[in-house]
Amino acid sequence: MSLNDNILIKIREMRESFTPVERLVGDYILENTEEIPHLSIKELAQSSKTSDASVLRFCKTMGYSGYRNFIVSISASLGSRDEDARAQYTDIRPGDDLSTIISNISLNNIKSIEDTLSVIDRKEIARAVELLRHSKRIVFFGIGASGIIGMDGQQKFSRINKMCHAYTDGHSQLTAATLLEKDDVAIFISNSGATSDILDALEIAQRNKAKCIAITKYNKSELAERADIVLSISTPEITIRSGAMGSRIAMLTIVDILFAGVASAEYEQVKTYLTKTHNILKKKLRN
């Protein structure tokens, strides 16, 4: 099954953006996944305490034209469960030996990328790449660990001669947002989508007519609802630090995709810039 076809992951990640009735259907599916392929639309409606029309609307919300196609996708997701069971997110635990830690962290990072591929909107990625290609300036906004993602983006885009900056504290972000113009693209990075400094900078950026891209987990967050383009990630719901590490890996992957999309579309120019920067850095290392 293609990674981006895992409907169970999509339901889990979209849950916060569902209407109350859609949430009844979604929650019942997630809690009773094994029986879903055997249920008719009427049986699912009765079990989830909704209606046939509500179930059909839920299918359409998830991107399916009808109930049959939806059920086929559920069956395909269930078919991959044995493999998924061997690669579940695992949190940091006391007393784990290093071999276990190496294995668990590696699997967590791999799964963060795979799950993000399941929820990513390819049309939104395409729109974001086009905005970045034609921007006068690219500016990344992120606080804490999200700021590290922005700095990685700055390093990448600067190497292909894009005017690019990253700002990682509230005061500098407000200043940078104030100076944005309509041909600039601002990328706001926040796992929760509720970081106050980020939302303050977003408000100013939009007031200045800059295009705003959000990289976040929560589609129902204020950041996601206000941004022009939303690039969603998927990360584990676990208690200590593995979740934060997973979100960082997922966000870095999104930035890499954006960079590669721009670089591929402008390959001849990009090749020249990368060669120049590589050569100067190589020369510096020799000295």
ROMI-23818 format. One record per atom (N, C-alpha, C, CB): residue in one letter; x, y, z. Coordinates in steps of 0.05 Angstrom, whole numbers, padded with zeros to 5 digits, always signed. Glycine has a CB too. Layout:
<recs>
AXYZ;...
</recs>
This chain:
<recs>
M+00017-00024+00000;M+00000+00000+00000;M+00017+00025+00000;M-00019+00000+00024;S+00011+00044-00017;S+00025+00069-00018;S+00024+00083+00009;S+00014+00087-00041;L+00046+00095+00017;L+00047+00109+00043;L+00025+00130+00046;L+00074+00121+00048;N+00020+00144+00024;N+00001+00167+00026;N-00028+00158+00025;N+00007+00187+00005;D-00033+00131+00024;D-00060+00121+00023;D-00070+00110+00050;D-00062+00099+00002;N-00055+00113+00071;N-00063+00102+00097;N-00085+00119+00109;N-00039+00100+00116;I-00110+00110+00105;I-00133+00126+00113;I-00135+00127+00144;I-00158+00113+00102;L-00126+00107+00158;L-00128+00107+00187;L-00111+00129+00199;L-00120+00080+00199;I-00087+00134+00187;I-00070+00155+00197;I-00083+00182+00190;I-00042+00154+00184;K-00095+00184+00166;K-00108+00209+00159;K-00131+00216+00178;K-00119+00208+00130;I-00146+00196+00186;I-00169+00201+00204;I-00158+00210+00231;I-00185+00175+00208;R-00137+00197+00241;R-00125+00205+00266;R-00115+00234+00266;R-00102+00186+00273;E-00101+00241+00244;E-00089+00268+00243;E-00110+00290+00238;E-00068+00268+00222;M-00132+00283+00224;M-00152+00303+00217;M-00173+00306+00239;M-00165+00296+00191;R-00172+00289+00260;R-00194+00288+00279;R-00201+00315+00291;R-00185+00269+00302;E-00182+00331+00297;E-00187+00357+00310;E-00202+00376+00292;E-00162+00370+00320;S-00201+00371+00266;S-00215+00389+00247;S-00243+00379+00239;S-00198+00393+00222;F-00251+00356+00249;F-00277+00345+00243;F-00300+00360+00257;F-00279+00315+00252;T-00323+00359+00244;T-00347+00369+00258;T-00354+00349+00280;T-00371+00373+00238;P-00371+00356+00299;P-00379+00337+00320;P-00389+00310+00309;P-00399+00349+00338;V-00406+00311+00288;V-00417+00287+00276;V-00395+00271+00263;V-00439+00293+00256;E-00377+00284+00248;E-00355+00270+00235;E-00337+00257+00255;E-00338+00290+00217;R-00334+00270+00278;R-00317+00259+00299;R-00329+00233+00311;R-00312+00279+00322;L-00355+00232+00312;L-00368+00207+00321;L-00362+00184+00303;L-00399+00211+00323;V-00363+00189+00276;V-00357+00168+00257;V-00328+00161+00258;V-00365+00178+00228;G-00310+00182+00258;G-00281+00176+00259;G-00272+00161+00283;G-00267+00202+00257;D-00283+00169+00307;D-00275+00156+00331;D-00284+00127+00331;D-00287+00171+00356;Y-00307+00122+00321;Y-00317+00094+00321;Y-00299+00077+00302;Y-00347+00092+00311;I-00291+00088+00280;I-00274+00074+00261;I-00247+00068+00274;I-00269+00090+00235;L-00235+00087+00288;L-00209+00083+00300;L-00210+00064+00323;L-00198+00110+00310;E-00233+00063+00337;E-00235+00045+00360;E-00244+00017+00352;E-00255+00056+00380;N-00254+00013+00328;N-00265-00013+00319;N-00256-00020+00291;N-00296-00013+00321;T-00230-00015+00285;T-00220-00017+00258;T-00224-00044+00245;T-00191-00010+00257;E-00221-00065+00261;E-00223-00092+00249;E-00250-00099+00238;E-00216-00113+00270;E-00271-00088+00250;E-00298-00095+00241;E-00308-00077+00218;E-00317-00094+00264;I-00296-00054+00214;I-00306-00035+00195;I-00310-00046+00167;I-00287-00011+00194;P-00290-00061+00156;P-00294-00071+00128;P-00319-00089+00125;P-00270-00087+00120;H-00329-00100+00147;H-00352-00118+00146;H-00379-00104+00150;H-00349-00140+00166;L-00378-00078+00154;L-00403-00063+00160;L-00414-00050+00135;L-00398-00042+00181;S-00440-00050+00132;S-00453-00034+00111;S-00454-00005+00120;S-00481-00045+00104;I-00460+00013+00103;I-00462+00041+00110;I-00483+00045+00132;I-00468+00058+00086;K-00505+00030+00130;K-00526+00033+00151;K-00516+00022+00178;K-00551+00017+00142;E-00501+00000+00177;E-00491-00011+00203;E-00471+00007+00216;E-00479-00039+00198;L-00454+00020+00200;L-00434+00038+00211;L-00448+00063+00222;L-00414+00047+00189;A-00469+00072+00208;A-00484+00095+00218;A-00498+00089+00245;A-00506+00103+00197;Q-00510+00065+00247;Q-00523+00058+00272;Q-00502+00054+00295;Q-00539+00031+00268;S-00480+00042+00289;S-00460+00037+00309;S-00447+00063+00319;S-00438+00018+00298;S-00444+00082+00301;S-00431+00107+00309;S-00452+00128+00318;S-00415+00118+00285;K-00477+00120+00319;K-00499+00137+00328;K-00501+00162+00310;K-00494+00146+00357;T-00499+00157+00284;T-00502+00179+00265;T-00523+00170+00244;T-00475+00186+00251;S-00520+00179+00219;S-00539+00171+00198;S-00524+00163+00173;S-00558+00194+00192;D-00538+00150+00155;D-00526+00142+00129;D-00513+00167+00115;D-00546+00129+00111;A-00528+00189+00115;A-00519+00213+00102;A-00493+00224+00116;A-00541+00235+00102;S-00492+00221+00142;S-00469+00231+00157;S-00444+00214+00150;S-00474+00230+00187;V-00448+00188+00148;V-00425+00170+00141;V-00416+00177+00113;V-00433+00141+00143;L-00434+00181+00094;L-00426+00188+00067;L-00412+00215+00066;L-00451+00189+00049;R-00421+00234+00082;R-00407+00260+00083;R-00379+00257+00094;R-00423+00280+00099;F-00376+00239+00114;F-00350+00233+00126;F-00331+00222+00104;F-00352+00214+00149;C-00341+00203+00088;C-00325+00192+00066;C-00315+00214+00047;C-00341+00171+00051;K-00333+00232+00041;K-00326+00254+00023;K-00306+00273+00035;K-00351+00269+00014;T-00309+00278+00061;T-00289+00294+00076;T-00261+00282+00074;T-00297+00298+00105;M-00260+00255+00075;M-00235+00241+00073;M-00225+00238+00045;M-00237+00214+00087;G-00240+00248+00025;G-00230+00248-00002;G-00240+00225-00019;G-00201+00247-00002;Y-00262+00212-00011;Y-00273+00189-00026;Y-00300+00196-00038;Y-00275+00164-00008;S-00305+00186-00062;S-00330+00192-00075;S-00354+00176-00064;S-00328+00187-00105;G-00347+00153-00052;G-00369+00136-00041;G-00359+00118-00019;G-00381+00120-00063;Y-00378+00104-00007;Y-00372+00087+00016;Y-00355+00063+00008;Y-00398+00077+00029;R-00360+00052-00015;R-00345+00028-00024;R-00315+00034-00026;R-00356+00017-00051;N-00308+00056-00039;N-00280+00063-00042;N-00267+00068-00015;N-00277+00088-00060;F-00282+00080+00003;F-00272+00085+00030;F-00266+00059+00044;F-00293+00101+00046;I-00284+00039+00042;I-00280+00014+00056;I-00256-00002+00044;I-00306-00003+00054;V-00253+00000+00018;V-00230-00013+00006;V-00204-00002+00017;V-00231-00010-00025;S-00203+00025+00021;S-00180+00038+00032;S-00175+00030+00061;S-00182+00068+00030;I-00197+00027+00077;I-00195+00017+00104;I-00182-00011+00105;I-00222+00017+00118;S-00192-00028+00087;S-00181-00056+00086;S-00152-00056+00079;S-00197-00072+00065;A-00143-00038+00061;A-00115-00037+00053;A-00098-00028+00076;A-00111-00018+00029;S-00108-00008+00092;S-00094+00001+00115;S-00091-00021+00136;S-00108+00026+00128;L-00112-00036+00140;L-00111-00058+00159;L-00092-00080+00150;L-00139-00071+00163;G-00089-00083+00124;G-00071-00103+00113;G-00042-00098+00119;G-00075-00106+00084;S-00036-00072+00125;S-00008-00065+00130;S-00002-00065+00160;S-00002-00038+00119;R-00022-00073+00176;R-00019-00071+00205;R+00003-00088+00217;R-00045-00077+00219;D+00007-00112+00206;D+00028-00129+00217;D+00055-00116+00216;D+00029-00156+00203;E+00060-00103+00193;E+00085-00089+00190;E+00087-00065+00208;E+00089-00080+00161;D+00064-00050+00211;D+00064-00027+00228;D+00068-00034+00257;D+00038-00012+00224;A+00058-00058+00265;A+00060-00066+00293;A+00089-00069+00302;A+00045-00092+00298;R+00106-00075+00282;R+00134-00079+00288;R+00149-00052+00289;R+00147-00097+00268;A+00135-00031+00282;A+00148-00004+00281;A+00131+00017+00294;A+00154+00003+00252;Q+00121+00011+00318;Q+00105+00031+00332;Q+00123+00051+00346;Q+00086+00017+00353;Y+00113+00075+00350;Y+00128+00095+00365;Y+00133+00085+00393;Y+00112+00122+00366;T+00158+00089+00403;T+00165+00081+00430;T+00178+00104+00444;T+00185+00057+00429;D+00168+00110+00468;D+00178+00133+00483;D+00204+00125+00498;D+00158+00144+00503;I+00218+00146+00508;I+00242+00141+00524;I+00233+00128+00550;I+00258+00168+00529;R+00247+00106+00557;R+00240+00091+00581;R+00265+00087+00599;R+00228+00064+00574;P+00261+00086+00625;P+00284+00083+00643;P+00296+00055+00640;P+00276+00087+00672;G+00323+00054+00639;G+00337+00029+00639;G+00341+00016+00612;G+00323+00011+00656;D+00332+00028+00590;D+00336+00016+00564;D+00366+00015+00558;D+00321+00032+00542;D+00375-00008+00547;D+00403-00010+00538;D+00407+00006+00512;D+00412-00039+00535;L+00431+00011+00506;L+00437+00028+00482;L+00427+00015+00456;L+00466+00034+00480;S+00428-00011+00454;S+00419-00024+00430;S+00389-00019+00426;S+00425-00054+00432;T+00374-00021+00448;T+00345-00016+00446;T+00340+00013+00439;T+00331-00023+00473;I+00355+00032+00451;I+00351+00060+00445;I+00357+00066+00416;I+00370+00077+00463;I+00379+00055+00406;I+00386+00060+00378;I+00363+00050+00359;I+00412+00045+00370;S+00353+00027+00365;S+00331+00015+00349;S+00306+00032+00351;S+00326-00013+00357;N+00298+00039+00376;N+00273+00053+00380;N+00273+00081+00367;N+00266+00055+00409;I+00294+00096+00372;I+00296+00123+00361;I+00296+00123+00331;I+00321+00138+00372;S+00311+00104+00319;S+00312+00102+00290;S+00284+00095+00279;S+00332+00080+00281;L+00270+00077+00291;L+00243+00070+00282;L+00223+00093+00286;L+00233+00045+00297;N+00226+00108+00308;N+00209+00131+00312;N+00212+00152+00290;N+00215+00144+00339;N+00238+00157+00283;N+00243+00176+00262;N+00233+00167+00235;N+00273+00182+00260;I+00237+00142+00229;I+00227+00131+00203;I+00196+00133+00202;I+00235+00101+00200;K+00183+00126+00225;K+00154+00127+00225;K+00143+00155+00223;K+00143+00113+00250;S+00157+00174+00235;S+00148+00202+00233;S+00148+00211+00204;S+00167+00220+00249;I+00168+00203+00188;I+00169+00210+00160;I+00147+00195+00145;I+00196+00203+00148;E+00144+00169+00150;E+00123+00154+00136;E+00095+00165+00142;E+00125+00124+00144;D+00090+00171+00167;D+00063+00181+00174;D+00058+00209+00163;D+00060+00182+00205;T+00079+00225+00161;T+00077+00251+00149;T+00070+00249+00119;T+00102+00268+00153;L+00082+00230+00106;L+00076+00225+00078;L+00047+00216+00074;L+00094+00204+00066;S+00035+00205+00095;S+00007+00196+00094;S-00013+00219+00095;S+00001+00177+00116;V-00004+00241+00108;V-00023+00264+00111;V-00016+00288+00094;V-00024+00272+00140;I+00006+00287+00081;I+00015+00311+00066;I-00003+00316+00042;I+00044+00308+00057;D-00009+00341+00037;D-00025+00349+00014;D-00007+00357-00009;D-00045+00372+00021;R-00005+00340-00029;R+00014+00345-00051;R+00007+00370-00067;R+00014+00322-00070;K-00018+00377-00068;K-00026+00402-00082;K-00016+00427-00067;K-00056+00404-00086;E-00017+00425-00040;E-00007+00447-00024;E+00024+00449-00027;E-00015+00443+00005;I+00037+00427-00028;I+00066+00427-00032;I+00072+00441-00058;I+00078+00398-00031;A+00058+00434-00080;A+00062+00446-00106;A+00058+00476-00105;A+00044+00433-00127;R+00037+00485-00091;R+00032+00513-00089;R+00054+00527-00074;R+00005+00518-00074;A+00064+00514-00052;A+00085+00526-00037;A+00111+00529-00053;A+00091+00510-00011;V+00117+00508-00069;V+00141+00509-00085;V+00140+00532-00105;V+00145+00483-00100;E+00116+00536-00117;E+00113+00558-00137;E+00117+00585-00123;E+00086+00556-00150;L+00105+00588-00099;L+00109+00613-00085;L+00138+00619-00079;L+00093+00613-00059;L+00152+00598-00070;L+00181+00601-00063;L+00197+00607-00088;L+00191+00576-00050;R+00191+00595-00110;R+00206+00600-00135;R+00204+00629-00144;R+00196+00582-00157;H+00181+00642-00140;H+00176+00669-00150;H+00178+00690-00128;H+00150+00670-00164;S+00187+00683-00105;S+00188+00702-00083;S+00212+00720-00085;S+00190+00687-00056;K+00210+00744-00075;K+00233+00762-00073;K+00250+00755-00050;K+00223+00792-00071;R+00238+00745-00028;R+00252+00738-00004;R+00237+00717+00011;R+00257+00763+00014;I+00252+00698+00024;I+00240+00677+00040;I+00248+00681+00069;I+00249+00649+00030;V+00229+00681+00087;V+00235+00685+00115;V+00222+00663+00132;V+00224+00713+00125;F+00239+00649+00148;F+00229+00628+00166;F+00226+00639+00194;F+00249+00604+00166;F+00203+00631+00207;F+00197+00639+00234;F+00194+00613+00251;F+00172+00657+00236;G+00209+00611+00273;G+00205+00588+00290;G+00218+00593+00317;G+00218+00562+00278;I+00205+00583+00338;I+00215+00587+00366;I+00226+00560+00376;I+00192+00598+00384;G+00248+00560+00391;G+00258+00536+00403;G+00267+00516+00382;G+00238+00524+00421;A+00257+00491+00385;A+00264+00469+00366;A+00255+00476+00338;A+00252+00443+00375;S+00232+00490+00336;S+00222+00498+00309;S+00241+00518+00296;S+00194+00510+00311;G+00255+00534+00312;G+00274+00553+00302;G+00297+00539+00288;G+00285+00571+00324;I+00305+00515+00298;I+00326+00500+00286;I+00318+00491+00257;I+00333+00475+00303;I+00293+00485+00254;I+00283+00478+00227;I+00285+00502+00208;I+00253+00468+00229;G+00278+00526+00218;G+00281+00550+00202;G+00309+00555+00194;G+00269+00573+00217;M+00328+00551+00213;M+00356+00556+00207;M+00366+00536+00185;M+00373+00553+00232;D+00357+00512+00186;D+00363+00492+00166;D+00353+00501+00139;D+00352+00464+00173;G+00328+00512+00138;G+00317+00522+00113;G+00333+00545+00102;G+00288+00530+00118;Q+00341+00563+00120;Q+00357+00586+00112;Q+00383+00577+00099;Q+00363+00604+00135;Q+00396+00558+00111;Q+00422+00548+00100;Q+00418+00536+00072;Q+00434+00527+00119;K+00397+00521+00069;K+00392+00507+00043;K+00385+00527+00021;K+00369+00487+00046;F+00366+00545+00026;F+00357+00563+00005;F+00378+00585-00001;F+00331+00577+00013;S+00394+00592+00019;S+00415+00612+00014;S+00436+00600-00005;S+00429+00620+00040;R+00441+00575-00004;R+00461+00562-00021;R+00453+00562-00051;R+00466+00534-00012;I+00428+00566-00056;I+00419+00567-00085;I+00411+00596-00092;I+00396+00547-00090;N+00423+00615-00078;N+00421+00643-00084;N+00393+00655-00080;N+00429+00647-00113;K+00378+00643-00062;K+00352+00655-00054;K+00357+00673-00030;K+00331+00633-00048;M+00347+00697-00030;M+00349+00714-00007;M+00332+00702+00015;M+00341+00743-00013;C+00345+00693+00036;C+00331+00677+00057;C+00342+00683+00084;C+00333+00647+00050;H+00324+00686+00104;H+00332+00691+00132;H+00315+00674+00150;H+00329+00722+00138;A+00326+00669+00174;A+00311+00654+00194;A+00312+00670+00220;A+00322+00625+00198;Y+00289+00672+00234;Y+00288+00687+00259;Y+00276+00669+00281;Y+00270+00713+00256;T+00290+00668+00304;T+00284+00647+00324;T+00276+00659+00351;T+00307+00629+00327;D+00273+00685+00354;D+00263+00696+00379;D+00241+00716+00373;D+00286+00709+00395;G+00224+00721+00393;G+00200+00737+00388;G+00206+00765+00379;G+00185+00738+00414;H+00225+00779+00390;H+00231+00806+00383;H+00240+00809+00354;H+00251+00819+00402;S+00260+00792+00347;S+00270+00794+00319;S+00249+00786+00299;S+00295+00776+00316;Q+00231+00768+00307;Q+00209+00760+00289;Q+00190+00782+00284;Q+00194+00736+00301;L+00183+00798+00304;L+00166+00821+00300;L+00178+00841+00282;L+00159+00834+00327;T+00204+00846+00285;T+00218+00865+00268;T+00218+00855+00239;T+00247+00869+00277;A+00225+00829+00235;A+00226+00818+00209;A+00199+00818+00195;A+00237+00790+00209;A+00178+00811+00210;A+00151+00811+00198;A+00142+00839+00190;A+00131+00799+00219;T+00150+00859+00205;T+00143+00887+00199;T+00155+00896+00172;T+00153+00905+00221;L+00178+00884+00165;L+00192+00892+00140;L+00184+00875+00116;L+00221+00892+00144;L+00167+00856+00119;L+00159+00839+00097;L+00142+00855+00077;L+00143+00815+00107;E+00143+00846+00051;E+00128+00859+00030;E+00111+00838+00015;E+00146+00874+00011;K+00095+00847-00004;K+00076+00829-00017;K+00089+00807-00034;K+00058+00844-00034;D+00114+00811-00043;D+00127+00790-00059;D+00144+00771-00042;D+00145+00803-00080;D+00143+00775-00015;D+00158+00757+00003;D+00141+00733+00012;D+00167+00773+00028;V+00155+00712+00019;V+00141+00688+00030;V+00151+00683+00058;V+00147+00663+00012;A+00133+00682+00077;A+00139+00676+00105;A+00131+00648+00112;A+00125+00697+00123;I+00149+00632+00123;I+00144+00605+00131;I+00144+00603+00161;I+00165+00585+00118;F+00121+00596+00173;F+00117+00595+00202;F+00117+00566+00211;F+00091+00610+00210;I+00135+00560+00229;I+00138+00532+00238;I+00130+00529+00267;I+00168+00523+00234;S+00110+00512+00272;S+00101+00508+00300;S+00086+00482+00301;S+00083+00532+00310;N+00095+00463+00317;N+00082+00438+00320;N+00053+00441+00330;N+00097+00419+00339;S+00049+00458+00350;S+00022+00462+00362;S+00005+00481+00345;S+00025+00473+00390;G+00018+00499+00330;G+00004+00520+00315;G-00008+00541+00333;G-00018+00507+00299;A+00000+00542+00359;A-00012+00560+00378;A+00009+00577+00392;A-00028+00545+00399;T+00034+00577+00383;T+00056+00593+00395;T+00050+00622+00392;T+00083+00585+00383;S+00048+00637+00414;S+00039+00665+00413;S+00057+00682+00396;S+00036+00676+00441;D+00084+00679+00399;D+00103+00695+00384;D+00099+00691+00354;D+00131+00689+00392;I+00094+00666+00346;I+00090+00659+00318;I+00064+00672+00308;I+00089+00629+00314;L+00043+00671+00323;L+00018+00683+00315;L+00019+00713+00313;L-00005+00674+00334;D+00034+00725+00330;D+00038+00754+00329;D+00053+00762+00303;D+00054+00765+00353;A+00074+00747+00297;A+00089+00753+00272;A+00072+00747+00247;A+00114+00736+00271;L+00055+00726+00249;L+00038+00720+00226;L+00018+00743+00221;L+00022+00694+00232;E+00007+00754+00242;E-00012+00776+00238;E+00000+00799+00224;E-00023+00785+00266;I+00025+00806+00232;I+00039+00828+00219;I+00046+00822+00190;I+00064+00836+00235;A+00055+00797+00185;A+00062+00789+00158;A+00039+00791+00139;A+00074+00761+00158;Q+00015+00782+00149;Q-00008+00783+00132;Q-00018+00812+00127;Q-00031+00767+00145;R-00014+00829+00147;R-00021+00857+00144;R-00004+00870+00122;R-00017+00872+00171;N+00021+00859+00119;N+00039+00870+00098;N+00036+00855+00072;N+00067+00868+00108;K+00015+00838+00069;K+00009+00824+00044;K+00029+00803+00036;K+00006+00844+00022;A+00046+00794+00055;A+00065+00772+00048;A+00049+00746+00047;A+00087+00770+00069;K+00058+00727+00031;K+00045+00701+00030;K+00056+00684+00053;K+00051+00686+00003;C+00037+00670+00067;C+00045+00657+00092;C+00040+00626+00089;C+00029+00668+00115;I+00061+00611+00095;I+00060+00582+00095;I+00063+00572+00123;I+00082+00570+00076;A+00047+00553+00132;A+00049+00541+00158;A+00058+00512+00156;A+00021+00542+00173;I+00078+00505+00173;I+00086+00477+00177;I+00078+00470+00205;I+00117+00473+00171;T+00058+00453+00208;T+00046+00447+00235;T+00033+00420+00235;T+00027+00469+00243;K+00028+00410+00259;K+00014+00385+00262;K-00016+00388+00262;K+00023+00371+00287;Y-00026+00410+00275;Y-00054+00412+00281;Y-00069+00430+00260;Y-00058+00423+00308;N-00085+00417+00243;N-00099+00431+00222;N-00121+00449+00233;N-00111+00411+00203;K-00129+00445+00258;K-00150+00461+00270;K-00138+00484+00286;K-00167+00444+00288;S-00112+00487+00286;S-00099+00508+00302;S-00103+00535+00289;S-00069+00502+00305;E-00098+00556+00305;E-00101+00583+00294;E-00082+00588+00272;E-00097+00604+00317;L-00057+00578+00274;L-00037+00582+00253;L-00047+00569+00227;L-00011+00569+00261;A-00057+00545+00228;A-00066+00531+00204;A-00090+00545+00192;A-00074+00502+00211;E-00108+00555+00208;E-00132+00568+00198;E-00127+00594+00185;E-00153+00571+00220;R-00105+00608+00193;R-00100+00635+00183;R-00079+00635+00160;R-00090+00652+00205;A-00063+00614+00157;A-00042+00614+00137;A-00054+00610+00109;A-00022+00592+00142;D-00040+00619+00088;D-00048+00616+00061;D-00045+00587+00052;D-00032+00634+00042;I-00024+00574+00061;I-00018+00546+00054;I-00011+00531+00080;I+00005+00544+00033;V-00022+00507+00083;V-00016+00491+00107;V-00002+00465+00098;V-00042+00485+00123;L+00021+00460+00109;L+00036+00435+00104;L+00036+00419+00130;L+00065+00440+00093;S+00021+00397+00130;S+00016+00382+00155;S+00038+00361+00159;S-00011+00369+00154;I+00044+00356+00185;I+00061+00334+00192;I+00046+00315+00210;I+00087+00345+00206;S+00057+00291+00214;S+00046+00272+00233;S+00068+00264+00252;S+00034+00248+00218;T+00062+00265+00278;T+00081+00257+00298;T+00068+00240+00320;T+00095+00282+00310;P+00084+00225+00335;P+00073+00208+00356;P+00060+00223+00379;P+00094+00189+00366;E+00039+00211+00390;E+00027+00221+00415;E+00038+00207+00439;E-00004+00219+00414;I+00063+00214+00446;I+00076+00201+00469;I+00086+00222+00488;I+00098+00182+00460;T+00095+00213+00512;T+00095+00232+00535;T+00121+00248+00539;T+00089+00217+00559;I+00144+00237+00532;I+00168+00251+00541;I+00181+00266+00517;I+00189+00231+00554;R+00204+00256+00507;R+00219+00271+00487;R+00217+00260+00459;R+00247+00273+00495;S+00208+00235+00456;S+00208+00223+00430;S+00189+00238+00411;S+00200+00194+00431;G+00167+00248+00421;G+00149+00263+00405;G+00162+00288+00393;G+00124+00271+00420;A+00176+00303+00410;A+00190+00327+00401;A+00211+00320+00380;A+00203+00341+00424;M+00225+00298+00383;M+00245+00290+00363;M+00231+00282+00337;M+00262+00267+00374;G+00209+00268+00340;G+00194+00260+00316;G+00184+00284+00300;G+00171+00243+00323;S+00173+00304+00314;S+00163+00328+00300;S+00186+00342+00285;S+00149+00347+00319;R+00209+00343+00298;R+00232+00357+00285;R+00240+00342+00259;R+00256+00357+00304;I+00241+00316+00260;I+00247+00300+00236;I+00227+00305+00214;I+00250+00270+00243;A+00201+00305+00222;A+00180+00309+00202;A+00182+00337+00189;A+00152+00305+00215;M+00187+00357+00206;M+00189+00384+00195;M+00213+00388+00177;M+00190+00404+00218;L+00236+00376+00185;L+00259+00377+00168;L+00254+00364+00141;L+00283+00363+00182;T+00238+00343+00141;T+00231+00329+00116;T+00215+00348+00098;T+00215+00304+00122;I+00196+00363+00110;I+00179+00381+00094;I+00197+00403+00082;I+00158+00395+00112;V+00216+00414+00098;V+00234+00434+00087;V+00251+00423+00065;V+00252+00445+00110;D+00261+00398+00068;D+00277+00385+00047;D+00261+00382+00021;D+00286+00358+00056;I+00235+00375+00024;I+00218+00371+00001;I+00214+00398-00014;I+00190+00360+00009;L+00209+00419+00001;L+00206+00446-00011;L+00232+00454-00025;L+00199+00467+00011;F+00255+00450-00012;F+00280+00457-00024;F+00285+00441-00050;F+00303+00452-00005;A+00280+00415-00049;A+00285+00398-00072;A+00265+00406-00095;A+00281+00368-00065;G+00241+00413-00088;G+00221+00421-00108;G+00230+00446-00123;G+00194+00426-00095;V+00240+00466-00108;V+00251+00490-00121;V+00276+00484-00137;V+00257+00512-00100;A+00294+00468-00125;A+00319+00462-00139;A+00315+00447-00164;A+00337+00446-00120;S+00296+00428-00164;S+00290+00412-00188;S+00279+00429-00210;S+00271+00389-00182;A+00261+00448-00203;A+00248+00465-00223;A+00267+00485-00235;A+00224+00479-00211;E+00288+00492-00220;E+00308+00511-00230;E+00336+00499-00231;E+00308+00536-00211;Y+00337+00474-00241;Y+00360+00457-00238;Y+00386+00470-00250;Y+00356+00431-00252;E+00385+00481-00274;E+00409+00491-00286;E+00422+00514-00270;E+00403+00501-00315;Q+00405+00532-00261;Q+00415+00554-00244;Q+00425+00544-00218;Q+00394+00575-00240;V+00409+00526-00206;V+00416+00515-00179;V+00442+00500-00180;V+00393+00497-00169;K+00446+00485-00201;K+00471+00469-00204;K+00495+00488-00203;K+00471+00453-00230;T+00493+00511-00217;T+00515+00530-00217;T+00521+00541-00189;T+00509+00553-00237;Y+00499+00549-00175;Y+00502+00560-00148;Y+00514+00540-00129;Y+00475+00570-00138;L+00504+00515-00130;L+00514+00495-00112;L+00543+00488-00117;L+00497+00469-00114;T+00551+00488-00142;T+00579+00483-00150;T+00597+00505-00138;T+00582+00481-00180;K+00588+00530-00142;K+00604+00553-00132;K+00607+00552-00101;K+00591+00579-00139;T+00585+00547-00087;T+00586+00546-00058;T+00602+00522-00048;T+00558+00546-00046;H+00599+00500-00062;H+00615+00476-00054;H+00645+00481-00057;H+00606+00452-00071;N+00652+00493-00080;N+00680+00498-00085;N+00693+00517-00065;N+00684+00508-00113;I+00678+00538-00058;I+00690+00557-00039;I+00693+00545-00012;I+00673+00583-00038;L+00674+00529-00003;L+00675+00516+00023;L+00698+00495+00023;L+00649+00503+00030;K+00701+00481+00001;K+00722+00461-00001;K+00750+00475+00000;K+00720+00445-00028;K+00752+00498-00014;K+00777+00513-00013;K+00783+00522+00015;K+00775+00537-00032;K+00762+00532+00030;K+00766+00541+00057;K+00776+00519+00075;K+00740+00552+00068;L+00765+00495+00071;L+00773+00472+00088;L+00802+00465+00083;L+00755+00448+00083;R+00811+00467+00059;R+00839+00461+00052;R+00858+00480+00067;R+00844+00463+00021;N+00850+00505+00069;N+00867+00525+00082;N+00865+00523+00112;N+00858+00553+00073;
</recs>
